[in-house]
Amino acid sequence: MSNILTIPNLLTGYRFAVVPLLILVLDPGAGVGVSLLAFFLFLSAALTDLADGYYARKHKIESVLGKLMDPLADKVLVATPLILLIPMGRIPAWVSLLIISREIVVTGLRALAAASGIIVDASGLGKMKSGFQYTALCMLIFPLGVLPIPVLRDPILYDLGRIVLYISLVLTLWSGFDYFNKLRKIYLEPADSV
């Protein structure tokens, strides 16, 4: 039990716990205060993605559970605003569909690798993709008119957020092909040899 309740696993669990809260507060009709809460919830959860892996490696407490659940928590956290921002007109549905589809495919590939006894760590490209996704989504969640900084009061913030999201889309698809290429020997082998 003690090796399950490690700080990295608790941080991963926090990302899962934030998702239902985001569903409640990330709403087109929400006021500025609620929208700010959505921003800070998402930002805090995104920052735990950086913290949990670093802490686990530094203290040598990486676990199989953490290696499997950490990327799943990231995907659920990212998919939530990707879906909820569509009716707000901040994200085109096709972008969300491509990103979420890639995440499902990579999760399937990782599960297949895990069934073969191979745990696939996140690649550098995957981490870069996540950084761009988190940055774009933070920009797209942040409510306009809160701070006196011009770019944070103007809809151009959402235009910039979409540009960062398009960059993340390219990285998302590229890293998906990278995973597919790295793991092709696993899924191309006959079932009885895996």
Contacts in CASP RR format, 6 or more apart in sequence:
PFRMAT RR
TARGET T0000
AUTHOR 0000-0000-0000
METHOD contacts of the structure
MODEL  1
MSNILTIPNLLTGYRFAVVPLLILVLDPGAGVGVSLLAFFLFLSAALTDL
ADGYYARKHKIESVLGKLMDPLADKVLVATPLILLIPMGRIPAWVSLLII
SREIVVTGLRALAAASGIIVDASGLGKMKSGFQYTALCMLIFPLGVLPIP
VLRDPILYDLGRIVLYISLVLTLWSGFDYFNKLRKIYLEPADSV
3 61 0 8 1.000
3 63 0 8 1.000
4 63 0 8 1.000
4 65 0 8 1.000
6 56 0 8 1.000
6 61 0 8 1.000
6 63 0 8 1.000
7 52 0 8 1.000
7 55 0 8 1.000
7 59 0 8 1.000
7 61 0 8 1.000
8 52 0 8 1.000
8 53 0 8 1.000
8 55 0 8 1.000
8 56 0 8 1.000
8 61 0 8 1.000
8 62 0 8 1.000
8 63 0 8 1.000
8 66 0 8 1.000
8 70 0 8 1.000
9 52 0 8 1.000
9 63 0 8 1.000
9 65 0 8 1.000
9 66 0 8 1.000
9 69 0 8 1.000
11 48 0 8 1.000
11 51 0 8 1.000
11 52 0 8 1.000
11 55 0 8 1.000
12 48 0 8 1.000
12 52 0 8 1.000
12 66 0 8 1.000
12 69 0 8 1.000
12 70 0 8 1.000
12 73 0 8 1.000
13 69 0 8 1.000
13 73 0 8 1.000
14 44 0 8 1.000
14 45 0 8 1.000
14 48 0 8 1.000
15 45 0 8 1.000
15 48 0 8 1.000
15 49 0 8 1.000
15 73 0 8 1.000
15 74 0 8 1.000
15 76 0 8 1.000
15 77 0 8 1.000
16 73 0 8 1.000
16 76 0 8 1.000
16 77 0 8 1.000
18 41 0 8 1.000
18 42 0 8 1.000
18 44 0 8 1.000
18 45 0 8 1.000
18 77 0 8 1.000
19 76 0 8 1.000
19 77 0 8 1.000
19 80 0 8 1.000
21 41 0 8 1.000
22 38 0 8 1.000
22 41 0 8 1.000
22 42 0 8 1.000
22 80 0 8 1.000
22 81 0 8 1.000
22 84 0 8 1.000
23 80 0 8 1.000
23 84 0 8 1.000
25 34 0 8 1.000
25 35 0 8 1.000
25 37 0 8 1.000
25 38 0 8 1.000
25 41 0 8 1.000
26 35 0 8 1.000
26 38 0 8 1.000
26 42 0 8 1.000
26 80 0 8 1.000
26 81 0 8 1.000
26 84 0 8 1.000
26 85 0 8 1.000
26 141 0 8 1.000
27 34 0 8 1.000
27 84 0 8 1.000
28 87 0 8 1.000
28 88 0 8 1.000
30 38 0 8 1.000
31 143 0 8 1.000
32 143 0 8 1.000
32 145 0 8 1.000
32 146 0 8 1.000
33 143 0 8 1.000
35 141 0 8 1.000
35 142 0 8 1.000
35 143 0 8 1.000
36 143 0 8 1.000
36 146 0 8 1.000
38 141 0 8 1.000
39 138 0 8 1.000
39 141 0 8 1.000
39 142 0 8 1.000
39 143 0 8 1.000
42 77 0 8 1.000
42 81 0 8 1.000
42 137 0 8 1.000
42 138 0 8 1.000
42 141 0 8 1.000
43 138 0 8 1.000
45 77 0 8 1.000
46 77 0 8 1.000
46 134 0 8 1.000
46 137 0 8 1.000
46 138 0 8 1.000
49 70 0 8 1.000
49 73 0 8 1.000
49 74 0 8 1.000
49 77 0 8 1.000
49 130 0 8 1.000
49 134 0 8 1.000
52 70 0 8 1.000
53 62 0 8 1.000
53 70 0 8 1.000
55 61 0 8 1.000
56 62 0 8 1.000
56 63 0 8 1.000
56 66 0 8 1.000
64 119 0 8 1.000
67 119 0 8 1.000
67 121 0 8 1.000
68 110 0 8 1.000
68 114 0 8 1.000
68 119 0 8 1.000
70 122 0 8 1.000
71 106 0 8 1.000
71 107 0 8 1.000
71 110 0 8 1.000
71 122 0 8 1.000
72 107 0 8 1.000
74 130 0 8 1.000
75 103 0 8 1.000
75 107 0 8 1.000
78 99 0 8 1.000
78 103 0 8 1.000
78 130 0 8 1.000
78 133 0 8 1.000
78 134 0 8 1.000
78 137 0 8 1.000
79 99 0 8 1.000
79 100 0 8 1.000
79 103 0 8 1.000
81 137 0 8 1.000
81 140 0 8 1.000
81 141 0 8 1.000
82 91 0 8 1.000
82 95 0 8 1.000
82 96 0 8 1.000
82 99 0 8 1.000
82 100 0 8 1.000
82 137 0 8 1.000
83 96 0 8 1.000
83 100 0 8 1.000
85 91 0 8 1.000
85 96 0 8 1.000
85 137 0 8 1.000
85 140 0 8 1.000
85 141 0 8 1.000
86 92 0 8 1.000
86 93 0 8 1.000
86 96 0 8 1.000
90 140 0 8 1.000
90 158 0 8 1.000
90 162 0 8 1.000
91 140 0 8 1.000
91 162 0 8 1.000
91 165 0 8 1.000
92 162 0 8 1.000
95 165 0 8 1.000
95 166 0 8 1.000
95 169 0 8 1.000
98 169 0 8 1.000
98 172 0 8 1.000
98 173 0 8 1.000
99 133 0 8 1.000
99 168 0 8 1.000
99 169 0 8 1.000
99 172 0 8 1.000
102 172 0 8 1.000
102 173 0 8 1.000
102 176 0 8 1.000
103 172 0 8 1.000
105 176 0 8 1.000
105 180 0 8 1.000
106 175 0 8 1.000
106 176 0 8 1.000
106 179 0 8 1.000
109 120 0 8 1.000
109 179 0 8 1.000
109 180 0 8 1.000
109 183 0 8 1.000
109 187 0 8 1.000
110 120 0 8 1.000
110 179 0 8 1.000
112 183 0 8 1.000
112 186 0 8 1.000
112 187 0 8 1.000
113 119 0 8 1.000
113 120 0 8 1.000
113 183 0 8 1.000
113 186 0 8 1.000
114 120 0 8 1.000
115 194 0 8 1.000
116 186 0 8 1.000
116 194 0 8 1.000
118 186 0 8 1.000
120 179 0 8 1.000
120 182 0 8 1.000
120 183 0 8 1.000
122 130 0 8 1.000
123 175 0 8 1.000
123 178 0 8 1.000
123 179 0 8 1.000
123 182 0 8 1.000
125 171 0 8 1.000
125 174 0 8 1.000
125 175 0 8 1.000
125 178 0 8 1.000
126 171 0 8 1.000
126 175 0 8 1.000
126 178 0 8 1.000
128 171 0 8 1.000
128 175 0 8 1.000
129 168 0 8 1.000
129 171 0 8 1.000
129 172 0 8 1.000
129 174 0 8 1.000
129 175 0 8 1.000
131 168 0 8 1.000
132 164 0 8 1.000
132 165 0 8 1.000
132 167 0 8 1.000
132 168 0 8 1.000
132 171 0 8 1.000
133 165 0 8 1.000
133 168 0 8 1.000
133 172 0 8 1.000
135 161 0 8 1.000
135 164 0 8 1.000
135 168 0 8 1.000
136 161 0 8 1.000
136 162 0 8 1.000
136 164 0 8 1.000
136 165 0 8 1.000
136 167 0 8 1.000
136 168 0 8 1.000
137 165 0 8 1.000
139 157 0 8 1.000
139 158 0 8 1.000
139 160 0 8 1.000
139 161 0 8 1.000
139 164 0 8 1.000
140 158 0 8 1.000
140 161 0 8 1.000
140 162 0 8 1.000
140 165 0 8 1.000
142 152 0 8 1.000
142 157 0 8 1.000
144 152 0 8 1.000
144 153 0 8 1.000
144 154 0 8 1.000
144 155 0 8 1.000
144 157 0 8 1.000
144 158 0 8 1.000
145 152 0 8 1.000
145 153 0 8 1.000
146 152 0 8 1.000
146 153 0 8 1.000
147 153 0 8 1.000
151 157 0 8 1.000
151 160 0 8 1.000
186 194 0 8 1.000
END
